[in-house]
């Protein structure tokens, strides 16, 4: 049986997760989606419910989607859904998990890799984070959960942008980029998001072929992204004396930060593996996401590498093109990461 794609929908209280979810469920995409909610908010998605089976906590909705609330462990719920799909008792093609507004998405994501039974049934497609433009600055200042949700995101949707000025929106986008430069940002109005920005993003691929050279690796080329911030992509920290010509806006002292590292000499595979293993052992819980395209000694192919917390994976990518500079580029997103130690260790892992 093909792996079932899973999407994690996160965002702070009131950011519009349920509105977006309702939109996805009611859009005529012809897909049957199982929704796992670990809280039922006041605004329920059960307006469209046809059948309720309180024993099972599984609710059938009008467009062939199903919804279940987590009364127990997420892992058990996922195993149960997959088993019932295999037996033909439930018909669905993908899963969306809506987390509570106060949730750290990390443990939810790790469920897909730590549990063999879940890993054999599901493919974690992406973590989508909703950010409420009106209240985000305060939430990001006050709540680490809000900062973590941004740090883990594969894609960021900014809601309620009509309630703030253009300058306030730009400042928020700038701050989000500083925290997580690898997640494209889109401004959304009442959950109106093209499905292509929600499903099958392949944004979180520890267990499949990874995206090559995602946007975050191009922050020095001045290209315009398909989202709303071509400015200030240089405000995250730089290694290797990189210069930044963007005007600097005010700085937030967020504990979730990113920095990009690049090197023109290839890595020694054994040294790099030893160093990353040691770093992940010590700082893993603070490392939210890290990802890169590496030039390795001994291979003429790119090595695509990424991880979350203590979980790392790498894959051989395409060959380096004729005349293409073999530059390694990595981005690290985490909580108070020891930038100097990381840079020093990476430098020492070069050939």
N, C-alpha and C positions, 0 to 999 in steps of 0.2 A: 504494500500500500504506500502511495506517495506520502511524503511528509506533509503535515497539515500546517500551513503558514499561520503564525500567531503575531498579533500586533499588541503592544502595550500602550495604553492611552493614559497619560498622566498629566498633572497640572495642579496648581494650588486650588484651594477651595474657591468656588465661584468663577473659575476661569473659563467655563463653557464646555467641559468635557461631555456632559450629557447631551447638550445641544448638538455638538458635532457628531456624537454617536447616533442620535436619532436621525440625523441627516443621512449618515452612511447606511443605516438600516432601512430607511424608507426610499432611498434612491433606487431607480429601476436598473440595477446592475445584474439582476438574475442570479446573484450568488447567495448561497445560504450561509449565514454567519452565526456562529455560536458566540454569545456574549457572556463573559464571566464578570460579574460585578462584586467587588468586595465591600460594597456598601450600597444601600438603596437610599439615595438622597431624596429630598422633598420632591424634586422634579423627576418623576420616574419615567423609565422608557416603556412602562407597561400600559401606556394608553392604547397601544395596538394589540394588546394581548387577547388571544382567543381562548386558550386553554390554560388552566393553572393546576398544577399538581403539587400541592404543598408538601406531600411526603418527600418528593424527590428534589424539591427546590429547583425544578426545571420548568420553565415557562415557555410555551409555544407562542410565537408572535405571528401576525397576519401574513407577513411576506415570506414565511418559511424559515425565518430566523428563530433561534432559541435563546433563552436567557437563563442563566442560573446564578444564584447568589452564593457566595462562599460562606458557608457556616463552619467550614473546616479548612484544612490545609489546601493551598492552591495545587500542590503536587497531586494530592488525592483526586481533586476535582478534574484536573487535566487527564489523569489516568482513566478515570471513570468515563469521561466524555469520549476518549479515544476507543475504549473497550466497547462502548455502546454503539459507536459508529461502525466498528469492525463487525459487530453482530447484526448490524442493519436496524438497530432500534432507533437511532437518531441519524438524521440526514443533515450534514453541514459540511462546508468546504474549507472554512477558515475560522479562527478564533480571535476575538478582540477582548482584551482584559482591561476593564476600566478600574484603575486603582483609586483608593480613597485619596482625597486632596492632601492628606498629610503623609502619604506614603513615600518612602525612599524606593525608587524603581530598581535599585541594585539587586536586592534579594529576589525580587520577582523575576528579573532577567536571569539570575543565576540558576533558578529552578530548571531552566531549559537546558543547562549544561551539566549540572551536578547530579541529576537523577537520570539513570540510564534509560528507564522505561519512558520517561518524558522525552528524552533526547532522541529515542528511536521512533517516536510518533510525530514530533513537532519540529518545525523550523522557526526560530525566532526571527521575524522579518524586520521589525523596527520598533524603536521607542519614540512615540510622538508626544511632545510636551506642549500643552496650551499655556499661554502666558496672558494674564489680564493686564492690558496696557494701563488701565486706570490705577490699579493697586500694586502693580508688579514691583516698582522701585521700593516701596515700603516692605513688601513681602520678602524681597531679596535681601533687604537690609536686616530684617528681623528673624527670618526663618531659614535654618539650614536645609530643611526639606525642599523648600522652593529652589534654593541654589543647586542642590543635588539633582533635582528634576531637570534643570537646564543643562547641567553638566553631562547627564546621561543621554540627552536627546539626540536622535538621528535627524529629526526635523522639528522645527519650532513654529507653532502657529500663534500669532499675536491676535487676541480678541479685544473687543471694546476699544479699538483704536480711534473710533469716532468720538470718544469721550475725552480725548487728550489733544493738545496742540501738535502741530507738525514737529516743533522743536522737541517736545517731550517724547514723541514717538521716536525721533532720530536718536535721542539720548539713550532711550531704552534699547533700541536695536544695537547701538554702539556697545552698550554694557553687555548685552547677551553675546555679541561677537567676541568680546574680550574674554568671556567665560567659556564659550564653546564655539570656536571658529569653524568646526567641521559640520555644524548643523545648518542647512539652509533655513531661512526665515521667510514666512509668508504672513501677510496681514489677512485675517479672515473676518467675514461679516456674518454673524449669526450662524456660524458653523457651515457656511457655504464653501466647501472645499472640493476641488476636483478629486475624484476617487484615485486618480493616478498619483496624487500627492499623499495618499493615505495607505493604499494597499500595494503589495509587491514592490516595496522600495528597495529590498535587499540591502538595508542599511546596517544590519547587525549580523554579520556573517562570520561567526567564529567557526562554523561547521560547514562552510561551502565556499566556493570560489568568491573572492572578495572583489569589491569595486576597485578599479585601478585608478590611481590619481584623482581622488575626489577633490571637490572644490577647495578644501582647506589647504591643499598643497600648492595652490597657485596664488597665494596672497600677495606675491610681489609682482604679478604680471598686470595688475590694473584692469583685469577683465571685469565685465559687468555680469553679475550672477543672475540667475533667473528669479532671484528674490529681491527684496527691497533694500539691500545694503551693499552698494559697491564702495562705500566709504569706509575708512578707518579699519580696514582689515589688518592694519599693522599694529593695533594697540595692544595685542597680546605680546608677551615677552619674546625677545628674539635671542637666539644664540648666534655665535660666529660673527659678532660685530655687524649684524645686519642693520641697515639704516631705514628710517621711516620718515617719509616726507609729509605724511598726513598731519593736519593740525591736531594737536592733542586736546581732547575734551577733558572735562573734569574726571578724575580717577575715583573709582569706588574701591574700597579695600575689601573686595570679596575674598572669602577664603577659597572659593572655587575659582581657579584660574587655569589658563592654558598657556603653553609656550610651544613654539615650533623649533625644532633642531634640524640643521642640515649639515651635510658633510660631503666633501668632494672625493675623499679617499674611501675605498671600499671597507666594509667591516670584515673582521676576522670572525667567521661563524662561531667557533668554539668560545672565543673571548666574549662575544656579544651574548651568547646563550648563558654563560656563567654570570655575567653582570646582571642581565635582566632577571634571571632566576633569583639572584640575591636581593635585588631591589624589590621585586614583587613579594618576596618572602617577608620583607620588613615593612614596606609601605603599601602593600596590596589593598588593604581596606580603604586607603585614602586615594587610590588611583581609580578614578571613575571610568574613564575611557582613554585608550591610547592606541595609536594607529599609525602606520607608515608604509612607505615604499622604499625598500632598501637595496643598495648595491652591495652584493656579497662577493668576496674573493672566491674564485673557483666556479662561478656560474655566470653565463651570459644572459641569464633571465632575471627579471626583477623579483624580489621577494616581498610579498605583501604580508604585512604583519599587523595584528591588532589584539586587543584584550580588554577585559573589564575586571576590575579588582584583581584577584589572584589568577584569573583564567586567561591564558594566552594561546594564540594560534597563529600559524603562518602557512603560506602557500606559495608555490612558484607561480609567478605571473608570466606575462608575455616577455619575449626577448627584448633587450634594449635595441632600439632602432639604430641603424647605421648613422654615425655622427651625433647621436643623442648624448648629451652630457650625463654621465652616470652619477647623479647626485642623489644621496639618500636624504629623505625628508621624513621626519616623525613629528607627530603632535601628541602632547600629553595634556590631559585634562584631569585635574584632581584637587584635593583639599590640602592647602598648605604643602605642596610638594617641594622636596629639597632640590630646587633647580640646579644649584652648584654641584651637588653630588651627582645628579643625573648627567649633567654636561661633562663633568670630569670622567665619569665611568664610560660614557659613550665615546669620548675622545680616546680613552685608553683601549677601547675595543676596536679601534680602526687598525687597518694593516700598517 
